[in-house]
Amino acid sequence: MVIVERYIFKGFIRTFLFCVFILWILFIIGDIFGFLDEILRERIPFSNLAAFYWYLTPFVLTQIIPVSTLIACVYLLGNLNKHNEITALRASGVSVWEILRPMLMAAFIISLFVFIVGDRMLPPAMRIANRIRYEKLDVGKRGKAQTVKIKNVAIYGYGNKIIFAREFDIKKNTLKDVIIHSHDTKNDLILKISARSMYWTKEDTWRGRDVIMYKMNNKGEFVGEPVIYKETPMSVTETPTDFINNQWKPEYMSFAQLKRYIKIFTTGSKGTYRRFLVDLNYKLAFPFTCIVTVLISAPFVLSTKRGGALLGMAKGIIIALLYIPVMAVGLALGKSGALPPLLGAWFSNILFGGLGIYLLNKY
């Protein structure tokens, strides 16, 4: 049985890697064709395109890996079924769960990989990719029609900082009504800074006007007297481009960053807090899509007779792709309050995973 498991595992991984590569190439080609006219008109260098898509790769991987897992599962099981290998294994007393075990093991490893990429590699990579796109690629789109001001700017800054501004004037590189929260390694608030405005200097640094600094203890209480400056340099390393492109998006944050954001802004509206809580739980639920697609597609492929291998593969893919709208419904129900945030984030995984296990036990 060890030889059979190794054979299935290697076949699954080979097919999976091939699918990832092909889908990655197709994504890049499709995206390039989306603004090919601007590439030619602005004569954008190949080096800029290569750098952009290199840093965009972590985001692309998190999107295409679940689909690649689905295709690899359906193709491998369909191929085994077509050549009567499934029938031979079942006749030898091998259960369906023993056949799927190497695939589920591979899917679990892939799920961990998706989580690590999304949590560790994606946030810093998207920061750089957005900067490259704005500074090097979208030059033709930033003409006179560009929006002059952005309302309610919020980003996660270097040094465990949360930076919020009520308004950002792009042309003047000025932030208005700024609030900065600095945290220690335990995510406790240690310094709160408010400024009437911040402006970008010719020396590529930020200076603040009417700045008030409050030191905080781990209980959230003020320590000592506030320090007041009419004008002072600000310890913010982010550039104006960062404020333009790195608006706070849960999908571009790590689990720890999003958790810290929720902790800081719990005093906001309950609806906003609930939506972010759903996004936080979904960061843990999404990687397990790889396992769910194997569980839900396998019974439809295995239950198809030898002559209808292609039909079985098609059914498996269609059923698994229904996961996407159901996932959207679950997230919407969680964010609206119809379901608890945890259940809303895991709704599609529980439904399709449970259905897949039920059908496999019946097979």
LINJO-V510666 format. One record per run of one state. SS is the DSSP state (hx for helix, st for strand, lp for the rest). FROM is the first residue (numbers start at 0). LEN is the number of residues. If there is no record, write none. Layout:
ss->SS from->FROM len->LEN
ss->SS from->FROM len->LEN
//
This chain:
ss->lp from->0 len->1
ss->hx from->1 len->33
ss->lp from->34 len->1
ss->hx from->35 len->7
ss->lp from->42 len->3
ss->hx from->45 len->37
ss->lp from->82 len->2
ss->hx from->84 len->7
ss->lp from->91 len->4
ss->hx from->95 len->46
ss->lp from->141 len->7
ss->st from->148 len->9
ss->lp from->157 len->3
ss->st from->160 len->9
ss->lp from->169 len->4
ss->st from->173 len->10
ss->lp from->183 len->5
ss->st from->188 len->12
ss->lp from->200 len->5
ss->st from->205 len->11
ss->lp from->216 len->5
ss->st from->221 len->13
ss->lp from->234 len->5
ss->hx from->239 len->6
ss->lp from->245 len->4
ss->hx from->249 len->3
ss->lp from->252 len->2
ss->hx from->254 len->10
ss->lp from->264 len->5
ss->hx from->269 len->33
ss->lp from->302 len->3
ss->hx from->305 len->31
ss->lp from->336 len->4
ss->hx from->340 len->22
ss->lp from->362 len->1
//
